[in-house]
């Protein structure tokens, strides 16, 4: 059980780092400094992270947000 909680934490940390990187790249794209075409990926991963916040209090909403995030990531 402890291994699963550590793995869950590491996955959440990795997704958070990717979202922060994506936001920085989107800001750079807005200013014309870089080119970034993965906006939907960042939005989808943000939805996946958001679903974790609703986990225990609202499980149906959590599953809906997770499903929407997963679909957005697949579309990208």
C-alpha positions in Angstrom: 0.0 0.0 0.0 2.9 2.4 0.8 4.4 1.7 -2.6 1.1 2.8 -4.3 1.0 6.0 -2.4 4.6 6.8 -3.3 3.9 6.0 -7.0 0.8 8.2 -6.9 2.7 11.1 -5.5 5.5 10.7 -8.1 2.9 10.6 -10.9 1.2 13.7 -9.6 4.5 15.5 -9.2 5.5 14.6 -12.8 2.1 15.8 -14.2 2.5 19.1 -12.2 5.9 19.7 -13.6 4.7 19.1 -17.1 1.7 21.5 -16.5 4.1 24.2 -15.1 6.4 23.8 -18.1 3.5 24.0 -20.5 2.2 27.2 -18.9 5.7 28.8 -19.2 5.9 27.7 -22.8 2.4 29.1 -23.6 3.4 32.4 -22.0 6.6 32.4 -24.2 4.4 31.6 -27.3 2.1 34.5 -26.4 5.1 36.9 -26.3 6.5 35.5 -29.5 9.6 34.0 -28.0 8.9 30.3 -28.7 6.5 28.1 -30.6 4.3 25.8 -28.6 1.6 23.6 -30.0 0.6 21.4 -27.1 -2.0 23.6 -25.4 -4.6 20.8 -25.3 -2.2 18.5 -23.6 -1.6 21.0 -20.9 -5.4 21.6 -20.4 -6.1 17.9 -20.3 -3.4 17.2 -17.7 -4.7 20.1 -15.7 -8.1 18.5 -15.7 -6.5 15.2 -14.6 -4.8 17.0 -11.7 -8.1 18.8 -10.8 -9.9 15.5 -10.6 -7.6 14.5 -7.7 -8.9 17.5 -5.7 -12.5 16.2 -5.9 -11.5 12.6 -5.1 -13.1 11.8 -1.8 -15.7 14.6 -1.4 -17.4 14.3 -4.8 -16.4 11.0 -6.5 -18.8 11.3 -9.4 -17.6 14.8 -10.3 -14.0 13.5 -9.9 -14.6 10.7 -12.4 -16.3 13.1 -14.8 -13.4 15.6 -14.7 -10.9 12.8 -15.0 -12.8 11.4 -18.1 -12.9 14.8 -19.7 -9.2 15.3 -19.1 -8.3 11.9 -20.5 -10.4 12.6 -23.7 -8.7 16.0 -24.1 -5.2 14.4 -23.8 -6.2 11.7 -26.3 -7.5 14.3 -28.8 -4.2 16.2 -28.7 
